[in-house]
Amino acid sequence: MRTTIDRSGRVVVPKAFRDELGLQGGVELEIVLVDGHIEIEPAPTPMRLVQDEHGHWVAEADRPMPPLTQKMVRDVLEQIRR
């Protein structure tokens, strides 16, 4: 897919890509130069392990995250199984 860099150096990520990757406005991205081409990917979210009220260890993000739904988990499992 082809896009254009505007005068301010901004690149629009096509909507189909944003939808497939679950990217929304405000999401931080990592941009690196690799062997003469640009790679863009969502920046990892810093996580830490904390104990909940029952003493179970759970991962907690350093920023608000959208809820993880059963459908999202099923979709990822289906992709992995293919």
C-alpha positions in Angstrom: 0.0 0.0 0.0 1.3 3.4 -0.9 1.1 6.6 1.3 2.7 10.0 1.3 4.8 11.9 3.8 3.4 15.4 4.4 5.5 18.6 4.8 5.7 18.1 8.5 7.2 14.6 8.1 4.0 12.8 9.1 2.9 9.5 7.5 -0.6 8.2 7.6 -0.9 4.5 8.5 -3.7 3.2 6.2 -7.0 2.5 8.1 -7.0 -1.2 7.1 -3.6 -1.6 8.8 -4.7 0.3 11.9 -7.8 -1.8 12.2 -5.9 -5.1 11.7 -3.3 -4.1 14.4 -5.8 -2.4 16.7 -3.9 0.9 16.5 -5.7 4.1 17.7 -4.8 7.7 17.9 -2.2 8.3 20.7 -0.6 4.9 20.5 3.2 5.1 20.8 5.1 3.5 17.9 8.8 2.4 17.6 10.4 3.4 14.4 13.8 1.9 13.4 16.0 2.0 10.3 17.0 -1.6 9.3 19.1 -2.3 6.3 18.0 0.8 4.4 14.2 0.5 5.2 11.9 1.8 7.9 10.2 -0.6 10.3 7.3 0.7 12.4 5.7 -1.3 15.2 3.6 -0.6 18.4 5.9 0.3 21.3 5.9 -2.3 24.0 3.9 -1.4 27.1 5.9 -1.5 30.3 4.5 -4.1 32.7 5.2 -5.2 36.2 4.1 -8.1 38.4 2.0 -7.2 41.5 0.0 -9.3 43.9 -3.7 -9.0 43.9 -6.0 -9.1 47.0 -5.9 -12.9 46.9 -2.1 -13.1 46.7 -2.0 -14.1 43.0 0.6 -12.5 40.9 -0.8 -10.5 38.0 0.7 -8.3 35.2 -0.1 -4.6 35.6 0.5 -2.1 32.8 2.0 1.3 33.4 -0.8 3.0 31.4 -4.5 2.3 30.9 -5.1 -0.6 28.6 -8.3 -1.6 26.8 -10.0 -4.7 28.3 -8.9 -8.1 27.0 -12.0 -9.8 25.7 -12.7 -13.5 25.1 -13.1 -12.8 21.4 -9.6 -11.2 21.3 -8.1 -14.3 22.9 -10.0 -16.7 20.6 -8.9 -14.6 17.5 -5.2 -14.8 18.5 -5.4 -18.5 19.3 -7.0 -19.1 15.8 -4.2 -17.1 14.1 -1.5 -19.1 16.0 -3.1 -22.5 15.1 -3.1 -21.8 11.4 
